[in-house]
């Protein structure tokens, strides 16, 4: 870990020195220290961006949230570790606020932190980046996406990435299709870089139909080559459900690729508490009547998700990452996830828990039930060629791709 560059924001001189020594003990020697937010900004200006910022919340003057806000706006830290003597709920809320602003949070530690705990988070930074130890984060301001022409055909540049979902025993449940843009000048773009512009240009519907076609094409090709269609899930924006011809068009697509409707899960995002239009309600009902599976995405984050579960014929609910990250250490999150799993079981709904990134959170979820699992702990989103290799490994060498094979089933989650 010697190549990491780390900033410490801590106003207590003794604790600042102790943190510096803990980093040195973890073979991190490129360390910037600051006793105030102002001093931290000066260090970043003079010495450039860092891989990780260790950020205390309580400070004299501007607090640690101010620095996190600055890092969110400028991207001058690859990740952040929050340190504080505050109660766990405050740390969790601070981490959630940072994530909403686009900051990668490695963890939130209560003081006094230990060298081992910090070392584990440093290792996680390298693991999540998928980079060798010689790698270093370098920030560059993202180049703005040029204005889009709503009449232009961009479909050749929109490519699918796939994130597998597995069951409690390691069996493949399916994959979720995630859109990427292979831009001719800007390179591979994540959705956050282009979805707002597509919304403004009125191209979200075109993108969704393209993703549906790619999903069903892959499912059919695997049916032909391996004897079993691949279950696929695609996000459906609300505006597509407004279109009366959506269901007939989807049925034609299913017939074209000879894929059974139950192989397709449509993940519906609840964006507001507004009353669902009759055409949307009817389209969802017809989709279920046709045999497609319906999933309510980001369950618990909308204003009327429970009402929707009672009104609409969903097969599945997805528990979002906000409730899952750190649940091994947070009884409140564990209670929320456990309650959702209990409710889903009573309603005969399948459950997908997404955002499972660590062995501890996987173990905590497993103690509450046997949902399908999705997240970096299982597999990152990947291109089609990498997915084929991953599926081969899952079939022939599952221990190489499923890290939870090393977790004992009787292991109790940390903090319980």
N, C-alpha and C positions, 0 to 999 in steps of 0.2 A: 504494500500500500504506500510505499515511499514516494510515489509520484503524485499523490493527491495534494492539492492546494486547498487549505482550509482557513476560513475566517472565524475567529472567536469574538462574539459580542457579549461581554460580561463586565459589569461595573464594579464588582468586588475584586480588588487586586489579588487576594489570596486564591479565590476560586478561579480567576483567570489564569493564574500561574499553574494551578492544579490541572486545569483542562489542557493547558499547553503540555504539561508533563505526560498526561494520559495519551495525547496524540503522539508524542515522541515514543511512548511505550508501544504504540501500534505502528511504529515505523513511518510516521508522518512527520516530516521535518520542515515542510514549506508552510509555515503558519503565520497568519496575520492576526494581530490582536487589537482590540479596541474596547475602550471603557465607556463609550457613548455611541449613539447612532451617528452623530456628526463625525466622530473619529473613524467609524467604520466606513462612511462614505469617502472620507479622505484616503483611507487605505485602498479602497477599491479603485479610486481615481488614479492613484499613484502606481499601484502594483497590478491592476487589471483584475478580471473576473476570477472567481474561485470555483472549485468543484463542489465544496460543501460550506455552508455557513452554520455555525453553532450559535443559536440565537437565544439569549435570555429574554424573558418577557418583561419582567419588572426592572425598570431602569430609572435613574434620576434624569429628569428631562423627558425627551421622547422615548417611548417604550419600544419593545422589540417588535410589536406589530407594525410600527412605522418602517423599520428596516425590511420586514417581510413584504410590505407594500411596495417599497422601492425595488426590491429584487423581483417582484412580480412584474413591475412596469419595465424593468430594464433587462431582466434575464441574466444578471451578473453572478448568479450562483446556480450550479447544476442541480443542487438539492439543498434542503434545509433540515437541521435537527433542532427541535425546540427544547429548551431547558428552562425549568422554572420550579420554584418551591410551591406554586399554586396547586390547588386540588386537581385531581385527575379530570374532572368535568371541564375545568377551564382549559387545561392543556388540550383536551380533545376538541373543544370548540375552536381554539386557536388553530389547530391543525386543519380542521374542516374549513375554516375561513381561508387559510392559505391555499388549500387545494382548489377551492372555488375560484381563486384568483389565478390558478394555473401553476402554482408552485409545487414541485415534487417534495413531499415530506417523507423523510426516511423514518422518523419516529419522534415521539414527544416524551422526554425523560424528566422525571421528578428529581430534584436535587436531594441529596448529593448523587451525582452520576458516578458510575464506576468505569474504569478503563475497559473492562470486558464488555459492558453494555455499549459503550461508544464504539469499540472495535467491531462488534457485531453489526452496527449500523453502517460503519464505513465499508465493511465487506458487502453489505447489501447494496450500497451505492454502486460498487463495481459490478456486482452480479446483475442488477437491474439494467445497467448500461450494456451488459453483454460484451464488455471490453476487457482487454488484457490489462495487467497492472501498470503498464507503461502509458496507458491512455490518460488523457487529460481533457477536461471539459474546456471548450473554447466557445465563448459567446459571440455570435454575430447577429446583428439585427436582421430579422427575416425580411426578405425582399417582398414587397407588396405584390399581390396577384394582380396582373393587368386587368383592366375592365373586360367583362365578359360580353360576348355577342350572343344574345338569346337565339339567334338564327343559326349559329355555328354548331356543327356536330363535334362534340368533344368526347364521344363515347370510346374512341380508340385509346384515349389517354386515361380513362377511368378503369382501374383494375381492382379486382377483389383480393382482400386478405382474409384469412380464415382463422378463427380461434376455436379450438376444440372444446367440447364439454364432455366430461366423463362421469359415470356413475360411481357409487360407493365402492364397487368392486374393481374399478378401473376399466369397465366396459365403455366403449364409445357411445355417447348419446346423440351426438351430432356436432355440427359446426355452425358458428355464427359468421355471416358474411359482413365484412367491414370494408367500406369504400376507401380507396386511396387514389390519388391523382398523380400519375407519372407525367409531370409537366415537362415539356421539351426544353425549357431553360431553367426552371427552378428546382428540378429533380422531384423526388418522391415527397408528396405532401400528405400530411395527416388531415383528417376531416375538419379540425378546427381552423385550418388555413383556408379552406375553400367553401365549406357549407354555407356560411353567411352570404357569400357572394352568389352562390347558386340560388339561394332563396331570393335574393334581390333580382336576379336575372330570370326568375321563373323556371329554373332548370332542375329543381328537386324531383319533379315527377319523372323527367327523362332519366335522371340518375337512378331512381328507384326501379323503373322498368328494366333498365340495363342490368342492375344488380340481380333482379329476379331472374332474368334470362341466363346470366352467368351461373347463378346458383343451381338452377334446374339442369343446365347443361352439364355441370360437374356431377350432379347426382346421377344423371342418366349415364354418363361415361363410366362411372364407377359401377353402376348396375351391369353394364355390358362387359367390363373388364374383370370385375371381382364377384359378380353374381348377387350383389346387394346394393340397392340405392343408398346414397348417403343422406341422412336427415340434415336439412339445411334450414337456417333461420335468417330472415331478412327484416330489417327495420322498415316500417311503413309509416310515412308521415301522415298526419291527419288530413291534409288537403287531398291526398289520393283517395281517401274514403269518401270524399265529397262527390266523386265522379261516378255517375250511374253506370258507366261502362267498365268500371274497374273489375268487378267480379267476372263478367263474361270474358274480358280480355285475359284475366288470369287463368280461367278455365281453358281457353284456347292455348295458352302457353304450356299448361300442364299436359294437354293432349299432344302438343307438338313434340315434347321431350319424353312422352310416355312415362311420366313420373306419377306415382300415386299421390293424391293430395295430402295424405297424412305424413308424407315425407317433408312437407313444407310447413314451417312455423312462421307466422307473421307476428312480429313484435310491434305492438301498438303503444305509442308514447302518449301519455296523458299530459297535455300541455297546459291545461287550465281547468277551472271548475265550471266552465260554461256548460249549459245543457247540450248534450250531444244531438246533432241534427238527425232528423228522421232518416235521411239517406245514408248517413254513417252507420246508424244503428242497423238499418236493413242490410247494408253491405256486410257488416260483421256477422250478422246472423246467416246470411247466404253463404259466406265463406265457411262457416262451421257446417252448414247443411251440405256443402260440397265436399267436406272431409278434411279441409285444411285445419291446422292447429293454430290457436290464437294465444298469444302470450301478452300479459300486461307488463310492460317494461318499466323499470325504475319504480317498482311497487313501494308505496309509502312516501314518495316524494311529491306526489300530486295532491291537490286539494280534495279530490273526491275518489281516490282509488278504491276504497272499500265499497262505496256506493256502486262503482262500475263493476266490481266483482259480483255484486248481487244482481245487477241489471243485465249483464252481457255474458255470452256463453264462452268464457275463457277456459282453456285447458290448463294454463300454466301461469304462474307468476314468477317474476324475476326479482330477487332481492338485490338491491344495488350495492356497489362497493362502499358507499358512504356508511352503511350499517355493518360492514364486514371488516374493514381494515381496523386492526387493533382490538377486535372483539375478545381475543384471548385475555386481554388485560382490562377489559371494560365490561362490568356486569350489566350495565344498561344496554349496551349493544347486544350482548348475549341474550338478554331478555327480549329485545325487539325481534331478533332473528328467530329465537325459540318460539315466540308467540306467533310469528308469521308461519313457521313450519307447522305448528299445531293447528292453526286455522286452515291452512291449505289441506292438511290431511283430512280434517273433518268435512271439507268441501270437495274432496276427491280431486284436488288439483295437483299437478306436478309442480315442482319447485326447482329453479336454477339459482344458485348462489354465485354471483359474479364478484370479481375483485379479490379473490383469494390469492394472496401473494406470498404468504409465509407458511412454514410448517405449523407454527403455533395457531394461526387462524384456521388452517385446514383441520387441525385436531379439535379446535373449539367447535367448528361447524359439525364435525363428525359426532361429537358428543351429544348433539341436539337432534340428530336425525340422519337420513340418508338421501339428501337432495343431490341433484346433478351439480357438479362443480365446474366453474369457469374462472380463469384468472392466470396470472403469470406463474403461479405455483404448479399449474398443470401444463400450460403452454402459452407462449406469446402468440399474437396474431402473426401469420406467416403467409408467404406467397404460395401458389399452387404447387410448385416443385417441392418446396420444403414440406408442405402438407403431405404429399405423397410419401416422402421419406419418413415423416413422423408416423403415418399410418402403418407403414411397413414395420417400423420399430415397435409400435404398439402391438402388432400382431405377433412378431417373432421375439422381440426383446423388450417387453413392457417395463422391466426394471430400469432400462436406460432412459425412458422418457417420463416415467411417473415417479416423482420423488417421494410420494407418500407411501410407496411400497416399503420404505425403510422405517415407517412409523408404526409402532406397536398399536394394535387396536384397543388395548386397555390403557393407553397413555392418557392421563388427565391433562386438559389444557391448562396453561400457565395462568395463575391468578384465580383459579377456582378453588 
